[in-house]
Amino acid sequence: KVGVLLSLMRDRMIDERRFAVAQADADIALARNEQLMIAIGIQRRAIDSYGAWVSTGLKLRALRDLLALAEERQTAFRRQTERGEKPAILLTENEQIILNRRTLVVEAEQELLVAANRLSLFLRDEAGAPRVPTLTDLPGGLPQAAPLPPDLAALAAERPDLRMIDIRMQQARDRLALNRNAALPRLDLVLETSRDFGDIGPGGPSRSGTEPKVALQFSVPLQQRSARGQQAATAAEIDAQELRRRQLEEQIAVELETIRSQLATTRRLVDLARAEQERAAQVAQAERRRFELGASDLLRVQQREEAE
């Protein structure tokens, strides 16, 4: 006997086996997006750690330059004091400046060590072990920020958290389809053909040659309360997921527009800070010249240098 059963109503579009396969595929997609979110979070922490290490290292360089200026000045003061050209109190005043700047250097070195240790969690050597960066690894500055793409909506659509909501919504829709399928009556079309082989038994032949059979099987489920309750619960879950997605889309749009605005503002502030630093360098140089000519004092020189 060979037969085929075709579901015409219940189990025609979905059944338990196809639902289980779809759910398994969705679970795999969810796991991949969760993995991507974890990777993005690690990258974000690595970027923050790298930025903190670079900025702390540049700060240490600037403080060491300040200390070197004061130490060079102390050498010149010592020669001038020995020749009687400068009062001895200048040595004491400059020594105080040197001690203050050495303190700042030591504090910055401690900050740099802490930042380097944090960065070592994300920086690895060839063997995969954490590597603590040194000052020789320090670049001349932070890399330029990449421009945002003009289409922020397309950028937001690539977010894994939005994808995860879409996957969960599809899972809920499949579950709703399965619940609705369970409430349908069963109407099956059965096609069979049969033929006897071998010797005829004592009762005589039961069939004559090849016998085809066509049948329709119909049944109606009587208990519908559970199915209707499951459909209502699944439909409510879909509505909640749609609302959650809409809220997340709006939140992402606001965040991206805020980033765009902050990026433009920060670039302007950087340009202003560079211009201010150039002016401060000119003022500090002029103040040192005035001090050499006796028209200024050491305190003003110190303030100008630190401002620079």
Long-range contacts (C-beta under 8 A, 24 or more apart in sequence): 1-192, 1-193, 1-194, 2-192, 2-193, 2-194, 3-190, 3-191, 3-192, 3-193, 4-190, 4-191, 4-192, 5-188, 5-189, 5-190, 5-191, 6-188, 6-189, 6-190, 6-191, 7-186, 7-187, 7-188, 8-187, 8-188, 8-189, 9-184, 9-185, 9-186, 9-187, 10-181, 10-182, 10-184, 10-185, 10-186, 10-187, 11-181, 11-186, 13-177, 13-181, 14-174, 14-177, 14-178, 14-181, 15-178, 15-181, 16-178, 19-174, 19-175, 19-177, 19-178, 22-171, 22-174, 23-171, 23-174, 26-167, 26-168, 26-170, 26-171, 26-174, 29-163, 29-167, 30-164, 30-167, 30-168, 33-160, 33-161, 33-163, 33-164, 33-167, 34-160, 34-164, 36-160, 37-160, 37-161, 37-164, 40-160, 42-122, 45-122, 46-119, 46-122, 49-115, 49-118, 49-119, 49-121, 49-122, 50-119, 50-122, 51-142, 52-115, 52-118, 52-119, 53-112, 53-115, 53-116, 53-118, 53-119, 53-133, 53-138, 54-138, 54-139, 54-141, 54-142, 55-142, 56-108, 56-111, 56-112, 56-115, 57-112, 57-115, 57-135, 57-138, 58-138, 58-141, 59-108, 59-111, 60-105, 60-108, 60-109, 60-111, 60-112, 60-135, 61-138, 63-101, 63-104, 63-105, 63-108, 64-105, 66-101, 66-104, 66-305, 66-306, 67-98, 67-101, 67-102, 67-104, 67-105, 69-305, 70-94, 70-97, 70-98, 70-101, 71-98, 74-98, 90-298, 93-298, 93-299, 94-298, 97-298, 97-302, 145-263, 148-256, 148-259, 148-260, 148-263, 152-253, 152-256, 152-257, 152-260, 153-253, 155-256, 156-249, 156-252, 156-253, 156-256, 159-252, 161-248, 162-245, 162-248, 162-249, 162-252, 165-241, 165-244, 165-245, 165-248, 166-245, 168-241, 169-238, 169-241, 169-242, 169-245, 172-234, 172-237, 172-238, 172-241, 173-238, 175-234, 176-231, 176-234, 176-235, 176-238, 179-227, 179-230, 179-231, 179-234, 180-227, 180-231, 182-221, 182-227, 182-230, 183-221, 183-224, 183-227, 183-228, 183-231, 185-218, 185-219, 185-220, 185-221, 186-217, 186-218, 186-219, 186-220, 186-221, 187-216, 187-217, 187-218, 188-216, 188-217, 188-218, 189-214, 189-215, 189-216, 190-214, 190-215, 190-216, 190-217, 277-308, 280-304, 280-307, 280-308, 281-308, 283-307, 283-308, 284-308
